[in-house]
Amino acid sequence: MIRDEITGLVLAGGLGKRMSADGRGVDKGLQEFDGRPMVSHVVERLAPQVGALLINANRNLERYAALGYPVVADAIDDFAGPLAGLHAGLLAATTRYLVTAPCDSPFLPLDLVERLGSALLDGTAQVAVARTGDQPHPVFLLVERSVEPGLRAYLARGHRKIDQWYRPLAHVEVDFADERAFRNINTREELKDYEPR
């Protein structure tokens, strides 16, 4: 798989309710981690792996745009979750493939795209998903843009579960050894306690 055929999408469009003291939510990607916004760590690790990069965000669009990449908002209202972000990315991308990573996983693997791409090309899958042990990590996935019509229909029926969406599709799960690389920082306690490498 050629890097220029892949667009990276950083998912930063969630409400971040678990990270706020009052439950109203915060913009997780912009929370400071190791001296800079958490999203900047994800961008730094994902951008070299892809030919183009997009950021999916629904708030603070100018702050995300300051990172130097196009920002796309959900086409579906009410913060519909990572699938809505994936859908927005599929609409905006011009490459054959799209790979996603969440804004709150600052240690994502530096070989994420290479390994997902190899697994996708080795078979007939449309979707490749990262996995550690028995645990899939559905927000770390590589898809063909051709899945967009089916995803749009799935969302139109009110469905939001990313794993239930891809399971009926031809998909492959790709094993990674480092579970820590896929952890999401969801709370202020985790943000404080998660030691940078």
C-alpha positions in Angstrom: 0.0 0.0 0.0 1.4 3.4 -1.0 1.4 6.0 1.7 0.0 8.7 -0.7 -3.1 6.5 -1.1 -4.0 6.9 2.6 -5.5 9.8 4.4 -5.2 9.9 8.2 -8.1 11.1 10.3 -7.7 12.2 13.9 -11.0 11.8 15.8 -11.5 14.8 18.0 -15.3 15.3 17.7 -16.5 13.8 21.0 -18.0 15.4 24.0 -15.4 14.3 26.5 -17.9 14.0 29.4 -15.8 11.7 31.5 -13.0 14.3 31.6 -15.1 17.1 33.0 -15.8 17.6 36.7 -19.4 18.6 36.0 -20.2 16.0 33.3 -20.8 18.6 30.7 -17.8 17.7 28.7 -14.5 19.1 27.6 -12.6 19.1 24.3 -10.3 16.2 25.1 -7.9 16.8 22.2 -7.0 20.3 23.5 -6.3 19.1 27.0 -2.6 19.6 27.9 -0.5 16.5 28.1 3.3 16.6 28.5 3.3 20.3 27.8 1.1 20.5 24.7 -2.4 19.6 23.5 -3.0 15.9 23.5 -4.1 16.0 19.8 -0.7 17.3 18.8 1.0 14.1 20.1 -1.4 12.1 17.9 -0.8 14.3 14.8 2.9 14.0 15.3 2.8 10.2 15.3 0.1 9.7 12.6 1.1 12.4 10.0 4.4 10.7 8.9 2.5 7.5 8.2 0.0 8.9 5.7 -0.1 11.0 2.5 -2.7 13.5 3.9 -4.2 14.3 7.3 -7.6 15.5 8.4 -8.9 16.4 11.9 -12.5 15.7 12.8 -13.7 18.2 15.4 -17.0 19.8 16.3 -15.8 22.6 18.6 -12.9 24.9 18.6 -12.3 24.5 14.9 -9.8 27.3 14.7 -7.6 25.9 17.4 -7.5 22.5 15.6 -6.9 24.2 12.3 -3.9 26.0 13.8 -2.2 22.5 13.8 -1.9 23.0 10.0 -4.4 20.4 8.7 -7.9 20.6 7.3 -10.6 20.2 9.9 -13.9 18.5 9.1 -17.0 18.5 11.3 -19.6 15.8 11.6 -22.3 15.8 8.9 -24.6 14.3 11.5 -25.9 16.4 14.5 -25.7 15.8 18.2 -22.1 14.5 18.6 -23.0 11.1 17.2 -19.7 9.5 18.1 -16.6 8.1 16.2 -18.6 6.6 13.4 -19.9 10.1 12.5 -16.3 11.3 12.5 -15.3 8.4 10.3 -18.2 9.3 7.9 -17.1 13.0 7.8 -13.6 11.8 7.0 -14.7 9.5 4.2 -16.6 12.4 2.6 -13.7 14.8 2.8 -10.8 12.4 1.8 -9.7 12.0 -1.8 -7.5 9.0 -1.3 -8.5 5.4 -1.7 -8.0 4.6 2.0 -8.7 6.3 5.3 -7.1 5.4 8.6 -8.4 6.7 12.0 -6.9 7.3 15.4 -8.5 9.1 18.4 -7.2 12.3 19.8 -6.8 10.9 23.3 -4.2 8.1 22.5 -0.9 10.0 22.4 1.3 6.8 22.1 -0.3 5.2 19.0 2.1 2.9 17.2 4.5 4.4 14.7 3.9 1.3 12.4 0.1 1.4 12.8 -0.7 2.3 9.2 2.0 0.0 7.7 0.7 -3.1 9.6 -3.0 -2.4 9.0 -2.3 -1.7 5.3 -0.4 -5.0 4.9 -3.2 -7.0 6.5 -5.8 -5.3 4.3 -3.8 -6.0 1.1 -3.0 -9.6 2.1 -6.7 -10.6 1.9 -10.0 -9.3 0.6 -10.9 -7.2 3.6 -12.4 -3.7 3.3 -11.6 -2.9 7.0 -8.5 -3.6 9.1 -8.8 -3.1 12.9 -6.0 -3.0 15.5 -6.2 -5.6 18.3 -4.2 -6.4 21.4 -4.8 -9.9 22.9 -8.5 -10.5 22.6 -9.4 -6.8 22.6 -10.1 -5.1 19.3 -9.6 -1.3 19.2 -12.2 -0.2 16.6 -11.2 3.5 16.6 -7.9 2.4 15.2 -9.0 1.2 11.8 -8.1 1.4 8.1 -10.9 1.4 5.6 -11.5 1.7 1.9 -13.5 4.8 1.0 -16.0 2.5 -0.9 -17.6 1.7 2.5 -19.1 5.2 2.8 -22.6 4.5 1.3 -23.1 1.6 3.6 -21.9 3.6 6.6 -24.2 6.5 5.7 -27.2 4.1 5.6 -26.1 2.5 8.9 -26.0 5.9 10.6 -29.3 7.0 9.0 -31.0 4.0 10.8 -29.8 5.5 14.1 -27.0 3.0 14.7 -23.8 4.3 16.4 -21.7 1.2 17.4 -18.5 1.1 15.4 -17.9 -2.6 16.0 -21.4 -3.6 15.0 -21.0 -1.6 11.8 -17.8 -3.3 10.6 -18.5 -6.9 11.7 -20.7 -7.8 8.7 -18.1 -6.3 6.4 -15.0 -8.2 5.1 -12.6 -7.3 7.9 -9.4 -8.4 9.5 -8.1 -7.8 13.0 -4.4 -7.1 13.3 -2.4 -8.1 16.4 -0.2 -5.5 18.2 1.8 -6.4 21.3 1.7 -3.0 23.2 -1.7 -2.6 24.8 -0.5 0.7 26.3 -0.2 2.3 22.9 -4.0 2.0 22.4 -5.2 3.3 25.7 -7.5 6.2 25.7 -7.0 9.0 28.3 -10.6 9.5 29.3 -10.5 11.2 32.7 -8.5 14.0 34.4 -7.0 11.4 36.8 -5.7 9.4 33.8 -4.4 12.5 32.2 -2.5 13.3 35.4 -1.2 9.8 36.0 -0.3 8.7 32.5 3.4 9.0 32.5 5.0 10.1 29.2 7.5 7.8 27.7 
